[in-house]
Amino acid sequence: MRRLVVFTTMIIMTLIIAACSSGEAENENAVAKDVVSNPDEERYIRDISILSRPQSAAPDEYETAVLIQDALQELGVNAEVETKPWEQISDEVWFAREDWDITGWQMTARPERLDPDEFTYNLFHSSGVEDGYNFMGYESEEYDELATAQRKEIDQDKRAELVKEAQQMIADDAVYHFTVHPMINTVYNTEVFKSDSIVDMAGLGARNFWTYVEAEPAGDVKDIILNSPDTVQSINPFYISGAVDSWITELIWDRLMRVDEEGLPELWAAEEVDWVDDTTVNVKIRENMKWHDGNPVTAEDVKFSFEAPMTGEAPMYEAFVDIIDNITIENDYELTFKLHEPWSAFETATLAKLNIVPKHIWEPILEDLEDKPENLESHQEEVPVGSGPYAFAHWKSQEEVVLNAYEEHFAAPNMERWIMRVVPNMEATLGMMQNGELNFLAAYTGDGDLLTQSVEEHSHLEMISSVDLGFRFFAVNHRLEPFDDLAFRKALQAVIDKDRIVQTVWKGHAEPADSVIAPTLEFWKNEDIEIPSGGVNEAIEILKEAGYQWDEEGLLLKPE
């Protein structure tokens, strides 16, 4: 198979080849394959496409994709890395769910994800296969029951056991092919920001909502100028279209609650949240809140914001509201949520998750979509209107997004503008940070050692590092051969050497991942997950046991 070669030195290529599988298939202990002469053509495994962002934009993802390509080659499968911009990969994987094989992906850290429900339920429950987070098409009645049970369990210790059991089941079914939890390395300019105003949040680092609202200027510069390696796909309160887009939406639109820096839900647009009983929640919102167009925020807006996803017109948010039976308005600023059943994560996973939107803008849009194939996710306002601490000012596709501090907000930011510039190239990003074109490094997927060196050489730069709540992985399409076969998926698990990926690709700036729960979330983390990790030898044993064979040239054949 032709290997996609872009590296410029033999040293890097040697490291990549070594990281594929530790060379086990070539040594004297290599496991013998079952070889067949003149097999039927239909038994050959088809060529596999591995989607990845380009090396310049996401070197970690691209280099890991090459490792997987090489690992598949050692198993006798032709594979090729296909590089595309993130927005194109996202559209293909999300909206053409049966047309891709393997894709690099990441689940980004968001405050509400400090509670394990979103990762445990929404990523893998079969209800999300058609148009939700379960884009890889994993279906298991047993898992559905487990994921639902952890939602209902009020006793947190018992719930933790269910969450840990779910982690092992995902490993047993080889649903995701995990790689790492990266280190979040956030760099800021101390000449622009007061250091004690930068918030280091558990699992998110310094790149978070609280930093953007609470950061204080250290001098005359009052703009937060940060970077993104990916372009913005949408600025839509009903569409979770990626990490970068979420940075923007959580600033433009308020939520009833916010997850604080310790990972706990706290009051935000809600002035009071009172549990009347296990399934009844009274909410009083702040008075005198206004939308960015000057209209008042009322309980009617809040009710509409939660009911709109219940119609099915906002599939990504539907899982966060399906627990709600009904919502009753008590007066202009009070309403009552009635749940179908108790749910321990309601405050974090629903009240702190859904964006509050203006009914006077979105209700006509929802009505217009009733008889159309599109839904709320596809709509883009010309001027997005929220009530959050920052208001939309400007969006130039492929280049930048500018937000202005909303001075009438109850928690108005200390900085005047939030400016996000799209810089796909990591070397350019580092240079812009050094010369002051950027003053807040929000995303860096380049060489961690180079970043550390740069910070050490520039006294005005300060770095905050922490283990990411999110994780990197490669998703396989369970709908298609050969990924619909558990044995093939587990063989792929076996040849992905995470420790070597950490050292070779990430140069130590990451931790191996084996589940959706980060090591920092000790209460929820299953520390005893078992995943095949024996390299090519173990992969061959798995495939042989399942009836796979090889032709005389070493190409993999499906079981007869």
C-alpha positions in Angstrom: 0.0 0.0 0.0 1.2 3.5 -0.7 1.9 5.3 2.5 1.0 9.0 2.5 4.3 10.7 3.1 4.6 14.3 4.2 7.3 14.2 6.8 10.6 15.8 5.8 13.1 13.8 7.9 13.9 10.1 8.3 13.9 10.5 12.1 10.2 11.3 12.3 9.2 8.6 9.9 11.2 6.1 11.9 9.5 7.1 15.1 6.1 6.8 13.4 6.8 3.3 12.0 8.1 2.2 15.4 5.0 3.5 17.1 2.6 1.5 15.0 2.9 -1.8 16.7 6.3 -2.2 18.3 7.4 -4.3 15.4 6.1 -7.5 16.9 5.0 -9.1 13.7 8.5 -9.1 12.4 10.3 -10.7 15.3 10.8 -14.3 16.2 7.7 -14.4 18.4 5.4 -13.3 15.6 2.1 -15.2 15.6 1.5 -17.4 12.5 -1.4 -16.4 10.3 -3.8 -18.8 8.7 -2.8 -18.5 5.0 -5.2 -19.5 2.1 -4.3 -19.9 -1.5 -6.4 -18.4 -4.3 -9.2 -17.1 -2.1 -12.5 -15.8 -3.5 -12.4 -12.1 -4.4 -15.4 -11.3 -2.2 -13.4 -12.4 0.9 -11.0 -9.5 0.7 -11.4 -6.6 3.1 -12.1 -3.5 1.1 -9.8 -0.4 1.1 -10.3 1.8 4.2 -10.3 5.6 4.3 -9.1 7.4 7.4 -10.3 11.0 7.7 -8.0 13.5 9.4 -7.4 17.2 9.5 -4.2 18.3 7.7 -0.9 18.0 9.5 -0.4 21.8 9.6 -3.8 22.3 11.4 -3.8 19.2 13.7 -0.4 17.4 13.6 -1.4 15.2 16.5 -4.5 13.9 14.7 -2.7 13.5 11.4 0.3 11.6 12.8 -2.0 9.3 14.8 -4.0 8.7 11.6 -0.8 7.6 9.9 -0.1 5.2 12.8 -3.5 3.6 12.4 -2.9 3.4 8.7 0.3 1.5 9.2 -1.2 -0.7 11.9 -4.0 -1.7 9.4 -1.4 -2.4 6.8 0.4 -4.8 9.1 -2.9 -6.6 9.6 -3.2 -6.9 5.8 -5.7 -4.1 5.2 -5.2 -1.4 2.6 -5.9 2.0 4.2 -5.2 5.6 3.2 -5.2 8.8 5.2 -7.5 11.4 3.6 -6.9 14.9 4.8 -9.7 17.5 4.8 -10.6 20.7 6.6 -12.4 20.2 9.9 -15.7 21.7 8.7 -15.8 19.3 5.7 -15.0 16.2 7.9 -17.7 17.3 10.4 -20.3 17.7 7.7 -19.5 14.3 6.1 -19.5 12.4 9.4 -22.5 14.2 10.9 -24.8 14.5 7.9 -23.7 11.6 5.7 -23.5 9.0 8.4 -23.2 6.0 6.1 -20.5 7.4 3.9 -17.3 7.3 6.0 -15.0 4.6 7.4 -12.7 5.9 10.2 -12.4 9.5 11.3 -10.3 11.4 13.8 -12.5 13.1 16.4 -12.3 14.8 19.7 -14.7 15.5 22.5 -13.9 18.8 23.9 -14.1 19.9 27.5 -17.2 21.8 28.5 -18.2 22.7 32.0 -21.4 20.6 32.0 -19.4 17.6 31.0 -17.8 17.4 34.4 -20.9 15.4 35.2 -20.5 12.0 33.4 -24.1 11.9 32.0 -23.5 13.6 28.7 -20.6 11.3 27.8 -22.2 8.2 29.2 -25.7 8.7 27.8 -25.7 10.9 24.8 -22.6 9.6 23.1 -23.7 6.0 23.0 -27.4 5.6 23.6 -29.1 4.2 20.5 -31.5 7.2 20.4 -28.7 9.3 19.1 -27.8 7.1 16.1 -30.0 8.8 13.5 -29.1 12.4 14.2 -27.6 12.7 17.6 -24.1 12.3 19.1 -24.0 8.6 18.4 -22.8 9.3 14.9 -20.8 6.0 14.6 -24.0 3.9 14.8 -23.4 1.9 18.0 -26.6 0.1 19.2 -26.9 -2.1 22.3 -30.1 -2.6 24.3 -27.9 -3.7 27.3 -25.9 -0.5 27.2 -29.1 1.6 26.7 -30.5 0.2 29.9 -27.2 0.9 31.8 -26.9 4.5 30.5 -30.6 5.1 31.5 -30.1 3.6 34.9 -27.2 5.9 35.8 -29.5 8.9 35.0 -32.1 7.7 37.4 -29.8 6.8 40.3 -29.9 9.5 43.0 -27.3 7.8 45.3 -24.1 9.1 43.8 -21.9 6.2 45.0 -24.3 3.7 43.3 -24.4 5.9 40.2 -20.6 5.9 40.1 -20.6 2.2 39.9 -23.1 2.2 37.0 -20.9 4.8 35.2 -17.8 2.6 35.7 -19.7 -0.4 34.4 -20.7 1.6 31.3 -17.0 2.5 30.7 -16.1 -1.2 30.6 -19.0 -2.0 28.3 -17.8 0.6 25.8 -14.3 -0.9 26.0 -15.7 -4.4 25.6 -17.7 -3.4 22.5 -14.8 -1.4 21.1 -17.1 1.5 20.3 -14.4 4.2 20.3 -10.7 3.8 19.6 -9.3 6.1 22.3 -5.9 7.7 22.1 -5.2 10.4 24.7 -6.4 13.0 27.1 -4.2 15.9 26.0 -2.6 18.4 28.3 -4.4 21.7 28.0 -1.6 24.3 27.6 -3.1 27.7 27.7 -0.8 30.7 27.4 -1.7 34.4 28.1 0.1 37.7 28.0 0.8 39.0 31.5 1.2 42.6 30.0 -2.5 42.4 28.9 -4.2 40.4 31.7 -3.8 40.4 35.5 -2.7 37.0 36.4 -5.0 36.6 39.4 -8.0 37.2 37.2 -7.3 34.2 34.9 -9.5 31.3 36.1 -8.0 27.7 36.0 -11.0 25.5 35.8 -11.0 21.7 36.5 -10.6 19.8 33.3 -10.8 22.9 31.1 -7.7 24.9 32.1 -7.7 28.6 31.6 -9.7 28.6 28.4 -13.2 28.8 29.8 -16.2 31.0 30.3 -15.2 32.4 33.6 -11.8 33.6 32.3 -13.5 35.5 29.5 -15.9 37.2 31.8 -13.7 37.8 34.8 -10.3 38.6 33.1 -9.1 42.1 34.1 -6.8 44.3 31.9 -3.3 44.9 33.2 -2.9 47.9 31.0 -4.5 49.8 28.2 -5.3 46.8 26.0 -8.9 45.7 26.7 -9.3 43.1 23.9 -9.1 39.4 24.5 -7.5 38.2 21.2 -7.4 34.4 21.0 -6.9 31.8 18.3 -8.6 28.9 16.8 -7.1 26.3 14.4 -10.6 25.5 13.1 -13.1 27.7 11.3 -16.5 28.5 12.7 -19.3 26.5 11.2 -22.3 28.1 12.9 -23.3 30.5 15.6 -26.5 28.9 16.6 -27.9 28.3 20.1 -29.5 25.0 19.0 -26.6 23.5 17.2 -23.5 22.0 18.9 -21.3 22.2 15.9 -17.9 21.9 17.5 -15.6 23.1 20.2 -14.8 26.5 18.7 -18.5 27.3 18.0 -19.4 26.5 21.6 -16.9 29.0 22.9 -19.0 31.7 21.1 -22.5 30.4 21.8 -21.8 30.2 25.6 -20.9 33.9 25.6 -23.7 35.2 23.5 -26.5 33.2 25.1 -27.2 32.9 28.9 -28.2 29.7 30.7 -30.2 29.3 33.9 -27.2 27.9 35.7 -23.5 27.7 35.0 -21.0 25.1 36.1 -18.4 26.8 38.4 -14.7 26.3 38.4 -15.0 23.4 40.8 -17.4 21.6 38.6 -20.6 22.3 40.5 -23.8 24.0 39.1 -24.4 27.6 40.3 -27.1 30.1 39.7 -26.7 32.3 36.7 -29.8 33.7 34.8 -31.8 31.9 37.5 -32.0 33.7 40.7 -33.5 30.7 42.5 -33.7 27.0 41.7 -35.9 25.2 44.3 -36.6 21.4 44.3 -40.2 21.0 45.6 -39.8 17.2 45.4 -37.7 14.7 43.4 -39.5 15.6 40.1 -40.6 19.2 40.6 -38.3 22.2 40.2 -39.3 25.8 40.6 -37.1 28.4 38.9 -37.1 32.1 39.3 -35.1 34.1 36.7 -33.5 37.5 37.3 -35.6 40.5 36.6 -34.5 43.3 34.3 -32.5 41.0 32.0 -32.6 42.1 28.4 -31.9 40.6 25.0 -29.2 42.3 23.0 -31.9 43.9 20.8 -33.4 45.6 23.9 -36.4 43.3 24.5 -36.9 41.9 28.1 -36.1 38.3 29.0 -39.1 36.6 30.5 -40.3 33.2 31.6 -42.0 32.8 28.2 -38.5 32.8 26.6 -37.2 30.3 29.0 -40.1 27.9 28.5 -39.8 28.2 24.7 -36.0 27.5 24.9 -36.6 24.2 26.7 -39.7 23.2 24.7 -38.2 23.8 21.2 -35.8 20.9 21.5 -38.7 18.7 22.7 -40.3 19.1 19.3 -37.4 17.1 17.7 -36.3 20.2 15.7 -33.0 20.5 17.7 -31.8 16.9 17.8 -28.5 17.6 19.6 -30.4 19.0 22.6 -33.3 16.6 22.6 -31.6 14.2 25.0 -31.1 17.0 27.5 -34.9 17.8 27.7 -36.5 14.4 27.2 -36.6 14.1 31.0 -39.1 17.0 31.2 -42.8 16.2 31.3 -44.1 19.8 31.2 -43.2 23.4 32.0 -45.7 25.7 33.6 -45.3 29.5 33.8 -46.2 31.0 37.2 -45.6 34.6 36.3 -43.3 36.8 34.1 -40.2 35.6 36.0 -41.1 32.2 37.5 -41.8 28.8 36.0 -42.0 25.2 37.2 -40.3 22.2 35.5 -42.1 18.8 36.1 -39.9 15.8 35.3 -41.0 12.3 34.2 -38.8 10.8 36.9 -35.9 11.9 39.2 -32.7 12.7 37.5 -29.5 13.4 39.5 -27.9 15.4 36.7 -30.8 17.8 35.8 -29.1 21.0 37.1 -25.8 20.3 35.4 -26.9 18.5 32.2 -30.0 20.5 31.5 -30.3 23.8 33.4 -26.6 24.5 32.8 -26.6 23.1 29.3 -29.4 24.7 27.3 -29.0 28.2 25.9 -31.9 30.6 26.6 -33.1 32.1 23.3 -35.5 35.0 22.5 -39.0 33.5 21.7 -39.9 36.5 19.5 -37.0 35.6 17.1 -37.0 31.8 17.2 -40.7 30.9 17.4 -41.4 32.2 13.8 -38.4 30.2 12.6 -39.7 27.0 14.3 -43.1 27.5 12.8 -41.6 28.0 9.3 -39.7 24.7 9.7 -42.8 22.5 10.4 -43.2 21.2 6.9 -39.5 21.4 5.8 -36.7 18.8 6.0 -34.4 21.3 7.7 -34.5 21.9 11.5 -33.3 24.5 13.9 -29.7 23.4 13.6 -29.6 24.6 10.0 -30.7 28.2 10.7 -28.2 31.0 10.9 -29.2 34.4 12.1 -27.7 37.3 10.2 -27.1 38.9 13.6 -27.3 36.4 16.4 -29.2 37.8 19.4 -28.8 36.5 23.0 -28.7 38.0 26.4 -25.3 36.8 27.5 -22.2 38.8 28.7 -21.0 39.3 25.2 -23.0 40.5 22.1 -22.4 39.5 18.5 -20.5 42.2 16.5 -18.9 40.7 13.5 -18.1 37.4 11.8 -15.9 37.1 8.8 -15.8 33.5 7.6 -12.4 31.7 7.7 -10.9 34.7 9.5 -12.4 36.0 12.7 -15.4 36.5 15.1 -15.7 39.6 17.2 -18.0 40.0 20.3 -18.5 43.2 22.3 -19.0 43.2 26.0 -22.7 43.7 26.9 -22.5 46.4 29.5 -26.1 45.9 30.6 -25.5 42.3 31.6 -25.6 41.4 35.3 -22.1 40.1 35.0 -20.6 42.4 32.4 -17.1 41.5 31.4 -14.1 43.5 32.4 -12.6 43.4 28.9 -14.3 45.3 26.1 -14.0 42.8 23.2 -13.6 39.1 22.6 -11.8 38.5 19.3 -11.2 35.0 18.0 -8.9 34.7 14.9 -8.8 31.6 12.8 -5.1 30.5 12.4 -4.9 27.0 11.0 -1.1 26.8 11.1 0.4 26.1 14.5 3.8 27.7 13.7 2.0 30.9 12.7 -0.1 30.8 15.9 3.1 30.6 18.0 4.6 33.5 16.2 1.5 35.6 16.6 1.5 34.9 20.3 5.2 35.9 20.6 4.8 39.2 18.7 1.5 40.2 20.4 -1.0 39.7 17.5 -2.6 37.2 19.9 -2.7 37.7 23.6 -4.5 34.5 24.7 -3.5 31.1 23.2 -6.7 29.1 23.5 -5.8 26.2 21.3 -2.5 24.7 20.4 -2.1 21.3 18.8 1.6 21.6 17.8 4.8 20.5 19.5 4.4 20.9 23.3 8.1 21.3 23.8 8.3 24.2 21.4 5.4 25.9 23.2 7.2 25.4 26.6 10.4 26.8 25.1 8.7 29.8 23.7 7.1 30.6 27.1 10.4 30.3 28.8 12.0 32.6 26.3 9.4 35.4 26.6 8.9 36.8 30.1 5.5 38.3 29.2 4.0 34.9 28.5 2.6 32.6 31.2 1.3 29.1 30.7 -1.3 27.1 32.6 -1.3 23.3 32.1 -3.8 20.7 33.1 -5.2 17.4 31.9 -8.1 17.8 29.5 -11.5 16.7 30.6 -12.0 15.9 26.9 -10.3 13.2 24.9 -9.0 12.3 21.4 -10.2 9.2 19.6 -10.8 7.6 16.2 -14.3 6.6 15.5 -15.2 3.7 13.2 -18.5 3.4 11.4 -20.3 0.5 13.0 -22.8 0.4 10.1 -20.2 -0.7 7.6 -18.0 -3.7 7.0 -15.6 -4.6 8.5 -16.4 -2.3 11.5 -19.7 -4.0 12.1 -17.7 -7.0 13.4 -16.6 -6.8 17.0 -13.5 -9.0 16.4 -12.2 -6.5 13.8 -12.8 -3.6 16.1 -11.0 -5.3 19.0 -8.1 -6.1 16.7 -7.8 -2.5 15.9 -7.8 -1.7 19.6 -4.9 -4.1 20.1 -2.6 -2.4 17.6 -3.1 1.2 18.8 -0.2 1.7 21.1 -1.3 4.7 23.3 1.9 4.9 25.3 3.9 5.3 22.2 1.4 7.8 20.8 1.8 9.9 24.0 5.6 9.9 23.6 6.0 10.0 19.8 3.1 12.2 18.7 2.4 14.2 21.9 6.0 14.2 23.2 4.7 13.5 26.7 2.1 16.3 26.8 -0.9 13.9 27.1 -2.1 10.9 29.1 -3.3 7.6 27.5 -7.1 7.4 27.3 -9.2 4.3 27.7 -12.6 5.7 28.4 -14.7 8.9 28.1 -13.9 9.8 31.7 -10.7 11.7 32.3 -8.2 10.6 35.0 -8.9 13.9 36.8 -12.5 12.8 37.6 -11.4 10.2 40.1 -14.8 9.6 41.6 -16.3 8.6 38.2 -13.2 7.0 36.6 -13.0 3.2 36.1 -9.3 2.6 36.8 -9.5 -1.1 35.9 -10.7 -1.0 32.3 -9.5 -3.9 30.2 -8.7 -3.2 26.6 -6.7 -5.4 24.2 -3.2 -3.8 23.9 -0.9 -6.6 22.9 0.0 -5.2 19.4 -0.1 -7.1 16.2 0.4 -10.5 17.8 -2.8 -10.1 19.9 -4.7 -8.6 16.9 -3.8 -11.6 14.8 -5.0 -14.0 17.5 -8.3 -12.1 17.8 -8.8 -12.2 14.1 -7.9 -15.9 13.8 -10.3 -16.9 16.5 -13.0 -15.1 14.7 -12.3 -17.0 11.5 -10.3 -14.4 9.6 -7.5 -15.6 7.3 -4.8 -14.1 5.0 -3.8 -14.7 1.4 -0.3 -15.6 0.4 0.7 -11.9 0.1 -0.6 -11.2 3.6 -3.9 -9.5 2.7 -6.7 -10.0 5.3 -9.7 -12.1 4.3 -13.1 -12.1 5.9 -14.3 -15.3 7.6 -16.0 -17.8 5.3 
